[in-house]
Amino acid sequence: MTLYAEALATFSTLFAQARAAGIPEPTAMTVATATPGGLPSARMALLKAHDERGFVFYTHLDGRKGRELQANPQAALLFFWKALGEDGVQVRIEGEAGIVDDAEADAYFAMRARASQLGAWASHQSETLDARETFERRFADVEREFEGRDVPRPPRWGGFRVAPRSIEFWYGAQFRLHERYLYARGADGAWTKRMLYP
C-alpha cells in the first residue's frame, strides 16, 4: 500500500467511526480559502464524496468561496470529531481545488432534496439581501417555475474537488500529549510520512 493510499484508508476508517459514533454531522468540515492577495476566509461545508482523486463539496460557483477558489485554487479542509479517541481527532487536508465535471455535479444535484434544489436557484449566494421576504419570494417564484417537473442544476452551481498535497491526523490526548502524523506529497509526486511534535 502506498503512503497516499494509507492516508486515505486512515481517513475512511476515522470517517466511518465518526458516523458510527452518532456525531450529528460527521461530514461537517471547515473550508478555508484565500484571495489571490492572501486574505483568508473560512466557513463550514459538508463533505459529499472522497476517493483517491480528492475531497468534494458543492456550492454556488459565484459565491465568495467559489470566486476565491477559481482565482486562487488553494484550499484547506479541517474535520474535528470530538467523540473519537481519547480527546478527539482532527484531520487537516491541504491541496489544490478544481471544479468537478458537469456529469458528476448533475448526478449529485439530482440526489438532493427538492427544496434544496429550489433553494440553489433562489439564492444569489454571498450577495447582499435586502430582506428575508425577498428570498422567500424568490423561492416561491422558483417553486412555481419548476412545478410538475424535475429541477435542473443551475448553470453556476457545482462542486470543488480538493486534491491533497498533505493530510495530517491529530489524535488528542490529555496534558497536550497529542499524536500527529503528517502525510505530504513532494514536488516529485512522492508521498512521505512523519510524526510531528504536538
PLY file of the C-alpha trace (Angstrom):
ply
format ascii 1.0
element vertex 198
property float x
property float y
property float z
element edge 197
property int vertex1
property int vertex2
end_header
0.00 0.00 0.00
1.37 3.44 -0.93
1.58 6.15 1.72
-1.16 8.11 -0.03
-3.42 5.04 -0.04
-2.58 4.55 3.64
-3.61 8.13 4.42
-6.89 7.75 2.52
-7.60 4.44 4.27
-6.95 6.08 7.65
-9.35 8.90 6.76
-12.03 6.42 5.64
-11.70 4.47 8.90
-11.99 7.60 11.03
-14.89 8.87 8.93
-16.74 5.57 9.42
-16.04 5.72 13.16
-17.41 9.28 13.29
-20.61 8.11 11.59
-20.92 5.13 13.94
-20.35 7.35 16.98
-23.58 9.20 16.27
-21.91 12.57 15.71
-24.73 14.85 14.48
-22.97 15.87 11.23
-19.77 13.88 10.67
-19.41 15.31 7.15
-19.05 18.87 8.51
-15.69 20.47 7.76
-14.15 23.90 7.77
-13.23 25.05 4.26
-10.56 27.75 4.19
-9.82 29.76 1.06
-7.88 32.92 0.27
-7.93 35.70 -2.28
-5.04 36.00 -4.74
-3.70 38.66 -2.36
-3.71 36.21 0.53
-6.75 37.41 2.51
-8.17 34.27 4.16
-11.74 33.25 4.89
-13.25 30.10 6.36
-16.70 28.57 6.67
-18.36 25.21 7.31
-19.36 22.97 4.42
-20.33 19.31 4.05
-18.14 16.64 2.50
-20.11 14.90 -0.24
-17.56 12.47 -1.69
-13.99 11.36 -1.21
-11.72 8.97 -3.08
-8.19 8.86 -4.46
-8.98 11.92 -6.62
-9.75 14.09 -3.58
-12.45 15.52 -1.32
-15.62 17.04 -2.81
-18.09 19.69 -1.64
-20.74 21.67 -3.54
-21.56 25.35 -3.67
-22.52 28.27 -5.90
-19.50 28.93 -8.10
-20.16 32.68 -7.90
-20.38 32.80 -4.09
-17.36 34.01 -2.13
-15.65 30.66 -1.72
-16.38 29.75 -5.32
-14.88 33.00 -6.60
-11.85 32.69 -4.35
-11.16 29.09 -5.35
-11.37 29.95 -9.04
-8.98 32.89 -8.60
-6.66 31.09 -6.16
-7.28 27.32 -6.28
-5.64 26.51 -2.95
-7.83 25.20 -0.12
-7.55 23.79 3.38
-10.12 21.46 4.93
-10.47 20.67 8.63
-12.51 17.93 10.31
-12.84 17.71 14.09
-14.58 14.71 15.62
-14.64 15.32 19.37
-16.25 11.95 20.16
-13.37 9.92 18.74
-10.33 8.71 20.64
-9.11 9.92 23.99
-9.70 13.62 23.35
-10.96 14.00 19.78
-9.45 13.60 16.33
-8.65 16.29 13.78
-7.89 15.74 10.11
-6.27 18.58 8.18
-6.17 18.45 4.37
-4.45 20.98 2.13
-4.36 20.95 -1.63
-5.44 22.31 -4.97
-9.13 22.71 -5.76
-10.69 22.12 -9.15
-14.29 22.23 -10.36
-15.90 18.79 -10.70
-17.19 17.90 -14.16
-20.78 18.61 -15.19
-21.86 14.95 -15.20
-20.73 14.46 -11.61
-22.35 17.72 -10.46
-25.59 16.82 -12.27
-25.69 13.39 -10.63
-25.21 14.83 -7.16
-27.72 17.66 -7.70
-30.36 15.14 -8.82
-29.99 13.35 -5.45
-30.66 16.48 -3.38
-33.99 17.14 -1.69
-36.29 19.13 -3.97
-36.40 22.09 -1.56
-32.59 22.20 -1.58
-32.62 22.15 -5.38
-35.08 25.05 -5.44
-33.05 26.93 -2.87
-29.99 26.71 -5.11
-31.94 28.52 -7.82
-33.40 31.10 -5.43
-30.11 32.11 -3.80
-27.55 34.61 -5.06
-25.02 33.21 -2.60
-22.90 35.79 -0.75
-24.66 38.74 -2.42
-26.45 41.42 -0.38
-30.06 40.55 0.53
-32.34 43.46 1.44
-34.86 41.40 3.41
-35.66 37.78 4.22
-39.00 38.25 2.46
-37.19 38.88 -0.83
-35.51 35.48 -0.61
-38.79 33.80 0.33
-40.48 35.42 -2.70
-37.67 34.24 -4.96
-38.06 30.70 -3.57
-41.82 30.79 -4.20
-41.24 32.05 -7.75
-38.78 29.24 -8.46
-41.17 26.71 -6.94
-43.89 27.83 -9.36
-41.47 27.86 -12.31
-40.48 24.21 -11.81
-43.86 22.92 -10.62
-44.58 19.47 -12.02
-41.12 18.87 -13.45
-37.61 17.99 -12.40
-35.38 20.79 -11.16
-32.21 21.05 -13.27
-28.87 22.06 -11.81
-28.32 25.83 -12.00
-25.57 26.66 -14.51
-23.31 28.31 -11.89
-23.83 25.74 -9.14
-21.26 22.99 -8.90
-18.63 21.22 -6.87
-14.99 21.54 -5.99
-12.61 18.64 -5.51
-9.58 19.28 -3.30
-6.68 17.08 -4.43
-4.49 16.71 -1.34
-0.84 17.62 -1.18
-0.90 16.99 2.59
-3.10 15.11 5.05
-2.47 15.39 8.79
-4.04 13.26 11.50
-4.13 14.74 15.02
-5.12 12.46 17.88
-5.96 14.37 21.05
-4.61 13.25 24.42
-4.55 14.61 27.97
-1.94 17.17 29.00
-1.39 18.12 25.34
0.48 14.88 24.71
-1.21 14.60 21.32
-0.07 12.44 18.42
0.32 13.95 14.95
1.12 12.22 11.67
1.71 14.21 8.50
1.49 12.70 5.01
2.85 15.07 2.37
3.39 14.95 -1.39
6.70 16.33 -2.60
7.44 18.21 -5.80
8.35 14.88 -7.41
4.92 13.44 -6.58
6.25 11.03 -3.95
4.50 10.89 -0.57
6.25 10.91 2.79
5.03 10.29 6.32
6.42 11.72 9.53
5.41 12.38 13.11
5.16 15.94 14.42
5.56 17.31 17.92
2.17 18.29 19.36
0 1
1 2
2 3
3 4
4 5
5 6
6 7
7 8
8 9
9 10
10 11
11 12
12 13
13 14
14 15
15 16
16 17
17 18
18 19
19 20
20 21
21 22
22 23
23 24
24 25
25 26
26 27
27 28
28 29
29 30
30 31
31 32
32 33
33 34
34 35
35 36
36 37
37 38
38 39
39 40
40 41
41 42
42 43
43 44
44 45
45 46
46 47
47 48
48 49
49 50
50 51
51 52
52 53
53 54
54 55
55 56
56 57
57 58
58 59
59 60
60 61
61 62
62 63
63 64
64 65
65 66
66 67
67 68
68 69
69 70
70 71
71 72
72 73
73 74
74 75
75 76
76 77
77 78
78 79
79 80
80 81
81 82
82 83
83 84
84 85
85 86
86 87
87 88
88 89
89 90
90 91
91 92
92 93
93 94
94 95
95 96
96 97
97 98
98 99
99 100
100 101
101 102
102 103
103 104
104 105
105 106
106 107
107 108
108 109
109 110
110 111
111 112
112 113
113 114
114 115
115 116
116 117
117 118
118 119
119 120
120 121
121 122
122 123
123 124
124 125
125 126
126 127
127 128
128 129
129 130
130 131
131 132
132 133
133 134
134 135
135 136
136 137
137 138
138 139
139 140
140 141
141 142
142 143
143 144
144 145
145 146
146 147
147 148
148 149
149 150
150 151
151 152
152 153
153 154
154 155
155 156
156 157
157 158
158 159
159 160
160 161
161 162
162 163
163 164
164 165
165 166
166 167
167 168
168 169
169 170
170 171
171 172
172 173
173 174
174 175
175 176
176 177
177 178
178 179
179 180
180 181
181 182
182 183
183 184
184 185
185 186
186 187
187 188
188 189
189 190
190 191
191 192
192 193
193 194
194 195
195 196
196 197
